[in-house]
Amino acid sequence: MASIALRAGVTVWIAGPPLLAALRSAAGILHRGAHSSAALLARPPAVPWLRSQLRRLDSLEDERQINLL
């Protein structure tokens, strides 16, 4: 999905595993599927202090990128 978004000119943000785990725990969705995580991760770029915890994906060659769907 990230590759499609990058090719379309969309900015793609990456959340590291510790941030994702903390957000999922705070939201109470630890035992739900990837769709819940994807919906949760759509919000941090709009929150300035959370956006500072994200990393912008500039290349498709990042082996740390994991598809959520």
Phi, psi and omega in degrees: 000322180298322181295321179295316180296316179298317179296331179276358178087014180273140176287130180247126180253143180247133174253129178290160181306318179297320179293316179300315180298318180295317179294318179296320178295313180297326181275352179072032181241033182300326187250025177254171185282184183295331180298321178295319178295318180298318179295320178295319183286351177287342186269322185307325180299339180274350182253111187310313183288334174281323179301327179293345179268353182266161177239135180281132177274116181252343184227147178278357184269019182272108183289351178278349181288126180241130175289131179270347182249000000 
